[in-house]
Amino acid sequence: MDNSICQVYEDEIQSLEEEIKLLTEKYEDSQQESTFFSDEEILMAIKSFQRESERRESLSDLIAQLESLETDLSFLKKFTGIQFTSHFKKTVEKTTNRTVRKHRLSGNCYSLSFQLEFQLLEMQNKENVSAVVTDLGIIMESGEDADMSKFVSSTEEHGNLLRFFRSLSSYAEWYEHRRCTFLHFKGKYPDIVTLPEGLLGDYIILRNPKHSGFELMIVWKIHIDEEGRTTPVLDLLTKVPQQVLEQNMATIENAPACFRSMLLLFGIETALENLIKVVGLEK
Amino acid sequence: MEEGKRNSAHGVFAHLERLEAEAREIAVKEEKMKQEEEKQARLKARVRELSLQRDMLLAKVRLQKKRLREKRAMSDPAKSSARAVLEWKIKNIKGMLQISYLTGISGKQTKQGVCFCISTAYESTYLDSYYVHLLVKPEVQIYQHSVPTFIPLEEIAKKYLQTDIGRFLSVLSDHLNAYAGRKYQADQLQEHFSDQIEGTVQRNSLCNLLVFNYKVSSKSKTFPFNVRLLYGDLCCSLPTEVNVSCTPDAPASLAEMAAAHSDLFRRVALHKAFRSFSSAEESVDGAP
């Protein structure tokens, strides 16, 4: 009889322990949940502060703190090109000397946006804290780019998050530089320069409106290898009417090689400028 | 007569023994009951304690749900308290700044100028961080730093600091990450493959020159291979020059293996090369 009473208590203890475990997980999960507010909401909040005169002092401290933090964030963007737009973290496991957190991170680097999901295992040693990235998943906006896809796969496989950010920064900088260069020449020579795929395309076409049938296509690819090394590659393709081709065969055949030499000598912008001027000549 | 006395004495002893046995039995039963009661009391107390803990947690979770509902209600700016919106925005940005070290370069403006933190990592493992505090007025100069002396900081600063701080940080980061990568590989080798290495790996402070003797087979008593790795490119964690030779007493058949190792060390991280030696040996051992 007594045994059965003890058994009842033990069963109750077990069920309570399970319930406590579930509740603890629930509590920790909701504790990690963070809410994100739009700039519009912030502005509205700041406006409403000015009406709350009795609490103005502490609220103005909060505004100052927010402004200071935003300055730090934009300062980092200036040097890395990377800007985080949202961040969510959840503690998966926590002991005295190790913590595992799951992170979800969205952001952009210049005009390229990315989404990351990974686990970060932080271990406390005697001297310092070391962190290990696991289960890394990356979604890139420019997913259709074969080079970028290979690089992303390699990065995910090795969990090499630092290399991802460093290489993305370099790649996106070239991407932005190409966009600005195309925009500059389209603005400066609107009659000669056309952008069939817009500013985010990887080629421009030069044609003289007075000489129909003659076109130069400049293809500007940005290669990224599996190690994350970024290289701009520019090429010149020609489209010439048949009779002109017969008269100037050698010149036209040599044009791409001459363009590559010009790139090495003068750099991208000057080489393009010279080419556009040649295309724009009257004769 | 004597016999009668003996019988009655025997009867008394037997009776006493019976009484003793009964007393013992009662004592054991009482002890058992006492233990049962104590156990019950203990279990009852534990149930009470756990019930209390459960009720506390339940209250916390309910309270949190309520707060969460309030937070979600904040998405309607009319309902949300201005203070709460700001506090959440601050918390969010702080979280982002805390993990900005993952990008490799993070920093903060200070009264004197700017303090940058350069993180290093080898593949998925984040290693040491280094700090460079720059003064920006009257001209950009290094005020304080924790960069090791063998990293050519002055040379990099002379080249880029006045013209392009971003480039300066990037090149410095390349140097520090390559050094961290070389050091990490040597440490991993020493830690996980010490039985295959004779003594310790000889290395200089920059870890761009490593020399050691090693063996591939765990059965081997000697260390027939000698390797010298030179990392000519200080921004790289793979060697530019690899020299694997066999010790004079090593069998001639190992010369071919040394050439294969030389090629492997050029392409693969040091500890990974040794891991492949181990797996190759296991597959040979496991072959029928």
Interface residues (C-beta under 8 A of the other chain):
Chain A: D2 I5 C6 Y9 E10 E12 I13 L16 E17 E19 I20 L23 T24 K26 Y27 S30 Q31 E33 S34 T35 F36 F37 E40 E41 I42 M44 A45 I46 S48 F49 E52 R55 L59 L62 I63 Q65 L66 L69 E70 T71 D72 L73 F75 L76 F79 T80 I82 F84 S86 H87 K89 H103 L105 N128 S130 A131 V132 V133 T134 L136 H158 G159 N160 L161 L162 R163 F165 R166 S169
Chain B: M33 E36 K39 Q40 L43 K44 R46 V47 L50 S51 Q53 R54 L57 L58 K60 V61 Q64 K65 L68 K71 R72 M74 S75 P77 S80 A82 R83 V85 L86 E87 W88 K89 I90 K91 N92 I93 K94 G95 M96 L97 I99 S100 L102 T103 G104 I105 S106 G107 K108 Q109 V114 F116 S119 T120 A121 E123 S124 T125 Y126 L127 D128 I165 G166 L169 S170 S173 N177
